[in-house]
């Protein structure tokens, strides 16, 4: 299990706080649900866009919290949400993405389509039904489109809670293997499929039909894998709160990211009970409720629980 090393910052000096954002082309926020990933992603995207960088913030979380954060009904397509700065946003709807991308692998039945069968053909009825994880694969395809979009200089991704994120990150390996096997299967059994279709009165398809799309998709998956593993292009930031369950899930996420070869640049511990005035002078601390760690017994207990979780 990966370890989480927490380095306390006694005080933030204003003269060392960067005015802009120092981040690679792709920034991903991940962690347990409810720890502040969306807030972090939104703040990062805002800071990036205020620097004049054309920035897209995209959410893969079905909860659609990004719309609530920006108080803007964010659609599934990249849309400019601030006129004064180059800030764009999109919320991926897995179901809508699946419907949109269904044609790429043969409609509702990707396997049947890749074997050269029509949606209503005899093999479609035998191989019917959506593949497990098809909605997440469609979401990945949509995310690939956004990452490849040359309109944006930086893409900030607000990922779904840990379990969904891990399944999404497993997809490049899974899809690469699956597409390769299905391409091989079609090539090996094309003659048999044509014979079966002929028995049912179906026409014989071009053996190469659809193969170019599969080759292109496989190459994009390989590109994504390389990008996620390149720290000069991607920064995966794990967000957590000082509670045992969040620490546990964050360790699990860090361990999985390490297995995938995805470097983690930052671990953010959110909601730590601190007196804001003791940390920074860059904001008006009177505008925020701060814990009284000297007189508030509850605050003292919470502080001890938080510190215990981080040890």
N, C-alpha and C positions, 0 to 999 in steps of 0.2 A: 504494500500500500504506500502511495506517495505521501511524503511529509509536507506539512504546511509550515513554513517559517514566517512568523509575524515579526516585523521590525517596527517598534513604536517610533513615531515621529513626535519629538517633544514640542516643536514649534515650527511653523511654516513662516519663513521670512519673505516679505512681499517682493523684495528685490530679486529673489531667485525663482519666483513663480512665473512660468512662461506666459507670454501674452497670447500666444496662439496654441497650436496643437502639433506635437511631434509624434507622428504615427505613420505607419506604412500605408500602402494602398488599400488594404483590407483589414478591418478591425471587427472582431467577433466577441460578443459578450455572452457568457454562458454561466449556468449555475442553477441552484434549486429555485422553484417557483416562489415568487414573492420577496426576493432578496434585493430587488432594485435594478435588474438588468435593463429594463426598458428605460428607466430614468438615466442610467449611465449612457446608454446608447444614444438617447435623445440629446443629452448634454454634449456628448462627444461630437455628434453630427452638427449641432448648433455652433459649437466653437470652431469646427472645421470650416463650415460655410461662412462664418463671420470673417475668416481669414481670406475669403475670396475663392476658396477651393470648391469646385463643383462637387457637392456631396450628396450621396443617396443613403438614406437610412431605411433599411428593409427589415421587416419582422417575419419570422417563420413561426411565431407563436399563435395558435388558433384563438387565443383569448383576445387578440386584437387590442392590446393595451396601448399601442403606439398612438392610435386615434384618440384615446382618452388623454394621453399625456400632452399631445399637441392641440387638443380641443379642435380637431379637424377630422372630417370623415375621409380617411385615407383609403384610396381604392387599391386594387390589386396591381395596377400598372403604375410605373414610376411617374409621379406627378409633383410639380413644383408647389410647395406649400407655404413659401415665404417669398414675397415679391422683392423685399429689400436685400435679400441674400440668396445665393444659389443653392438653396436647400430643397431636396426632393425626397419623397417618401413613398413607400409601397408596403402593403401588408399581403403576404402570400396566403391565399385561401387554398388549402390542399385539395379540396373537392373540386373547386373551379379549375385549378391547375390540372387535375387529373382529366377532367372533361376536355379541356383545351388541348392537352398533349396526347389524348387517346389515339388520335390518328397516326401519330408518329410510329407506334408499334402495333398498329393493326386494330384500332378501335378499342372496344371494351375488353377484348381478349388479346393481350400482347403476344402470348405464345402462339395462338392460332394465326395471327397476322404474320408473324415472322416465319411460320411454316408455309406461307403463301395461301392461306385460306381466307375466304371472304367472311364477313361478319355473320352471314346467314347460311354458310356452307355446312356440310356434314361434320367436318373436323371442329368447327366452332362449337357445335353442340356437345362434342365429346370433351373439348378442352375449355368449356365455358367457365365464366366467372372471373372476376378481377384477381390478379395476383396479390398475395400478401405483401403489404408495404407499398402497393402501387401508388397510393396517395402521397406517401413520403417521397417516392421516386419522382413523381410529377412535381412536387414542391422543389426537389433538388434540381430538376430540369429548369424550373422557373428561376431559381437562384442562380444557376449557371448563366442564364440570359442576362441577369442584372450584373453579375461579375464581369461579363464580357462587354458590357455596354460602354462604348468609348466616350459617351457624353459625360461620364463621371470620372473624376480624378481620385475620389475616395469612396468606398462603400463600407458603411457601418451596419453590422448585422446584429439584430436583437433576436437571439435564438429562443426556442421554446425551452421549458424546464428540462433538467438534466437527462431524464430518460428519453424524451423525444430527440434531444440534441445528439445523444450517443447513437441512436438509430439512424439519424440523418448523416452523421459522420461515418457510420459504417457503410453507407450506401455506395460511395465510390468503389470500395473493394468488392462489395456484393454485386453491384451492377456490372463492374468490369468482368467479373467471373461469369455472371449470368449471361451477359450479352455474348461473351466469347463462346460459351457452351451452346447457346441457342443458334449462333451463326454456324457453328460446326454441325449441330443437329440438322439444320435446314439443308446444308450442303450434302450431308450424308444420306438423308432420307428424302431428298427432293423427288427422286424417281418414284419412290413408294407413294408419296403424297399425291403425285400426279396420277398414278394408277388408281388410287382410291377415289380421287375426285372424278376421274373419268367414269368409274362405275356408277357414280351418282349423277352423271350428266354435267359435271362441272368442266370448265375450260382449263387448259394448262397454262399456268402463269409463267412469266419470264423468271427463270431461276435467280436472276440478279436483282429482281424487283425488291426494293426495300433494303438491300444490303448496303448501299451507299449511306443511307440514313443511320444504319446501325454502326457502320465504321466511324462516321462523324461523331455519333454520340459517345462511342467508346473512347475516341481521342479526346473529347472534351472532359470526360471523366478522369482520364489520365492527367490532363492539364490541371484539373482541379486538385487532384492529389498532390501534384508537384507544388502548386501554389500554396496550399495549406501547410506544407512542410517547409516552406521557405520563409525564415524569419525576416528577411528583407522586404517581403511582400505582405505577410500576414502576421497580425498580433492577436492571439486569442487571450482574452482577459476573463478570468474566473471571478465572479462576484459571489460573496457569501456574507452572512451575518454571524455575529458571535454567539451561536447556539449550537449545541452538540449535533443535531440532525443536519444542519447546514454544513458544519465542518466535515461530518462523515460523507455527505454527498459530494462535497468539494474534493475531498481526497479521492473518492471513486472517480470523479471526472478527470482529475489530474492524472491518475493512473492510466485511465483509458486513453487520454490524449497522448500520454507518453508512449503507449503501445502503438498508437496510430502514427507516431513520429511527428505530431503537431506541437511545436514549441509554444509555451505559455510565457508571455512577457510580463504579465502583471496579475497579482491576486489582490482584489479589493475587498476589504472588510468594511461593510456598510453598517450603519446604525450603532456604532460604538458610542456608549454614553460618555461624552466629554463636555466640559465647559468650553463653548466655542471661543470665548475670549482667551482661553489658555492655549489655543491652537493657532489662531490667525487673527490679524487685524484688518484683513482685506474685505471683511463684510461687517455690517452693523449687527453685532451680537444681540442688541436689544430687540431685534425683529424676530428672534428665535427663542423658543422655550428651551432652556438648558437645565440639566439635572443639578440639584443641590446635593452634592456628594458628602457634605459635612453634616447637614441637618435632616435630610430625607432618608428615613430608614429603608424605604422601598428602593430608592435610587442606589443606596449602598449595597443592598442585596443583589440588585440587577447587575451592578458593576462587578461584584464578586463572581456571579454566575458567568458573565461574559468573559472575564479574565480566565476563569477556570476552563471554559470551552476552548479558549485559544492556546492554553498551555500544552 
